[in-house]
Amino acid sequence: MALQINNPKYGNVFVVADTFEELRSVASTKIQDGYSAIVAGDTAPADGFGGLLVWNTTSTVPDNGETVIAPADGQSGRWLKIAVGRTGPAGAPGPASLVPGPQGPQGVAGTITPEANDAKIAAQNAAINSASSASTSTTASDRANTSANQAAGFAGAAQAAAANAIYPDTTTALAAVTTEGAPFLVQGAANTNIYATLYRRVSGAAVSQNLTIPSLAALTDLKNNFTFQALKGITAGGNLPGGLPTGNGGWLIAPAANTVVVATNGDVTRKGVKYVVKVAPGTGVAFQFAHDHNVDIGQYIYGGVIVTKANGAAYPVKSGTTEYITVGNVPSNGGAQQGFPLSDATALIKVEDISANTRRYVLGGQLTTVGGPLNFSFVYVQNTTATEIQVSGFALAASPSKASDIDYTDYDPTKTGTLTNRVVAVEATVASIDTTAKNFVEPIPAGGDLPNGAPKYNGTWLVAPGPTDIVAVNDTALKSIGVKFEQHVASGDGSYFRIALPTGKYVANGDYVMGSVLVRKKTTDSWASLIGDFFTVSTIPTDNGTQQGISTVNNATRSFVDITANIRRYKITAQLTQLSSPLGYVILFPHAFAFEVWVSGFAFGTSNSPITDLVIPDFDFARGAEFDTRITTIESVVSTATPQPNPQLLVPSSLPVVQGQSMTLYRSRMTELGLGTAYKFAAIGRGSKLEEVKWDDGKQLPVDGSRLSGAGYVVATNASGTFRRPITFRSCPAFKTGNPGYKLLTIGDSLSQQGQTSILEAKLVAAGVAVTMLGTFKDTGGSWGETRASWAALTYTNARTAVNADGSGGISPVASASEYLSRATPYGTPNDDYGPRWSSNPFIRPATGNDPIANVFNGYIFDFASYLSRFNVALPDSVDINLYMNDFLRGFTVAETMKSIDIMVRSIRAVSPTINISFGCFGHQTEASQVGILAFTKAILTTYGGREAERFYVLPLWQVVDPELGYAFTATAGANAYGVEQVSVSDSIHPPRSGASHAQWAQLRFAHHMNLIA
């Protein structure tokens, strides 16, 4: 029996476990007073020591292994046994066994070589052999392995849930999940206590992982329990600069001669890799990492590597007993080792397909059988194919808790390939700046890191440095921010760096300017010795007439940011008021220092408003200029584009994104052409400065939250031209600290009723938000709201008093609030969209003579203030209005619907002008109906689009669900001789309840609300 964790909303027993060890693995943060557990035994089911236990939150009684069980996380709270069996009298001794116990498995024999007296070779052989040897057969190790396998199962289920990898059967799953070792969930049969079962893809087959999930709520709880981190790896030179490891890295099995070569494959170079190792068929390499802290049993270890194969060839796999990739280790005491081979599905943490021929693997898990603290660990790759492969990007990290990845800095120690990390690092240095009115300006590309000592782009030397003054940077902090060369400046001397304005850039009196420079001193010197105007900027007008000196004597503002104790970035800013003509160029002049210094990172920027600082490329100018060139290229793609094609691009003026998370838009829903859309699309934002335009290569446009933020475009192109839609990518972190409170009311129909709102609530809670879902009517997943099947906008305003054209399905006002609230809700019956409260409208009240007659329908008026007061509903921070589908289906006109929407919006805003209001427009599966409902969608876009400053937001829910595969299918004929059935869409309006489509809708709403929450 696999460990089951139930949500207590669905039963009184929280945990059903085989052993006490399993029970200890349940996190205390998920247990509440009174929860019960049924345990089958102590070390094995039916061993006589199990029983029924209850949770006591405040207990700290020591774990005695029988009547008191403590959680493994070390927190307060104990499981206390309430049904205890007593041991009976001892029986007579039985006869002695004549059959010996089974022999434990024999380990793999070590290789005896002529060089066995060489300690290093012997250590290599021992490490590789032990990594693939059988585990020990002791009971303690078996129990530890069982716990580790269960933890891996939980992690796999959480990973599958996060990726929406939930399928109706294994055949469908294997068709969708193509990555070797990837986890996925298969839905359980109807009317059973199994919501889903965990599988992994192994050699093209679905292999059960012996883990069942009893309910969606339990899966959500499990996913919340396994929020993984991306670890920072050991600095080891995994990108092999110059072919040689650095830092804590070294070769355990070195590459063959002349096989370390400069990387030319863009698949790996864009990850920061500079060198790759060619590995011939039948050979292997191993890269070792020395641990910089104690790593022992209970901790987790992860290793990563990038493998590039030949075009058309297959990736290596395990061949016989020969592993393809193994993460191994060697204890300091020479004791037992523990390997994590790729063939073990539980050891596979992540597979990232960088391209069709390049793949990145991350393997690892919990140390449970090693013989002592580790001396070093290693990543071993053996080429089991008949063609050459290339390996690179070796990475390794250890952690006291589970992880989902290793940060790319692990194999890019100079961080030249991890620009996002550098942005974060620099932004951290200016975190104390007042952000209420900040103006960060991108500097003019000038080559400020002095590549090879020579400025480029718009920079040049006014006075060239001496022949020995330009030196390569050795300082780690400077390297980490991209600086490669610096200029030595003797005491009392200066540096003269000229930056010209690019063609077409106009700067004159009234504009603001800022100059910046990096200064490094010796440890023995003091910053306090720097006095006077040691950093100034000369501004030279185009007519060479009256200049303006930017200096503290001339009322400029100078400040600094400490990079380290010996490195400062000085910046100086002022408004231009004295120039005789527009600005032509400037001279950055750090000079008259009281001691020798080294300067670099010259930067200059302009703005028509006061400047807070210069953005990240300010002192990374070779790259900054390259990025500038790239963004210029990108902008040239859209600079001559028509703002809107005909047919129109149906994209809102803003899209919410979550950092590190991706969202998919479907091409056929981005214009009025539907499946006939011939455009290719691209999303361009701030992060696009770091890479080329990425056009979608199929029916999906990924919106990548890790690279898109701020102003950007959605661009469309086809044979007739290129078109752009200016857009703002509203970006936010994936987790909120401080557990902020947030109140949300959803007003909708069956598309919000059938589980979507519950998925949204679970995602917000998992992201650290103390969300309160408001309303008087629960959705089928148990979340509060006002999501009523068959209702239209006209139903909510009482413009229609029945949901059906023949008058059936009547809706009435609420006569008594107390009587209405005493009625049951649909909670607990997942297929019931209605229930006793469905037919009553809590938003309307009898109209009076003071009410606008145009807003009164059938004697009643929509009154949001009355609704909050009568039913004791808290004031919401946000209201989501997700309607329009039933308005279209009932044949209401766009004008009628928009009038009801306007009445609702005005009533909500009359209560509070700060309430955020979003409009979620759904799509229809069929093309003909989609064209019809787009008339409503376009009315919402033209009425409320582009009004984010007024707290109105349009969410393109119609674009995030696949119109071809996002809906339920049913067989229309029996299977043919080959087992193939003809199918058709069984419901073109409603996707499967609480399924992948609802999760995609919830992801867009999640991104929206995370951006609104402070």
Secondary structure, 3 states (H helix, E strand, C coil): CCCEECCHHHCCEEEEECCHHHHHCCCHHHCCCCCEEEECCCCCCCCCCCEEEEEECCCCCCCCCCCEECCCCCCCCEEEECCCCCCCCCCCCCCCCCCCCCCCCCCCCCCCCCCCCCHHHHHHHHHHHHHCCCCCCCHHHHHHHHHHHHHHHHHHHHHHHHCCCEECCHHHHHHHCCCCCCEEEEECCCCCCCCEEEEEEECCEEEEEEEEECCHHHHHHHHHHCCCEEECCCCCCCCCHHHCCCCCEEEEECCCCCCEEECCCHHHHCCCCCEEEEECCCCEEEEEEECCCCCCCCCEEEEEEEEECCCCCCCCCCECCECCEEEEEEECCCCCCCCEECCCHHHEEEEEECCCCEEEEEEEEECCCCCCCEEEEEEEEECCCCCCEEEEEEEEEEECCCEEEECHHHHCCCCCCCHHHHHHHHHHHCCCCCCCCCCEECCCCCCCCCHHHCCCCCEEEEECCCCCCEEECCCHHHHHCCCCEEEEECCCCECEEEEECCCCCCCCCCCEEEEEEEEECCCCCCHHHCCCCCEEEEEEECCCCCCEEECHHHCCEEEEEEEECCEEEEEEEEECCCCCCCEEEEEEEEECCCCCEEEEEEEEEEECCCCCEECHHHHCHHHHHHHHHHHHHHHHHHHCCECCCCCCECCCCEEEEECCCEEEEEHHHCECCHHHCCCEEEEECHHHHHCCCCCCCCCEEEEECCCCCEEEEEEEEECCEEEEEEEEEEEECCCCCCCCEEEEEEEECHHHHCCHHHHHHHHHHHCCCEEEEECCEECCCCCEEEECCCCCHHHHCCCCCECCCCCCCECEECCCHHHHHCCCCCCCCCCCCCCCCCCEECCEEECCCCCCHHHEECCEEECHHHHHHHCCCCCCCEEEEECCHHHHHCCCCHHHHHHHHHHHHHHHHHHCCCCEEEEECCCCCCHHHHHHHHHHHHHHHHHHCCCHHHCEEEECHHHCCCCCCCCCEEECCCCCCCCCCCEEECCCCCCCCCCHHHHHHHHHHHHHHHHHCC
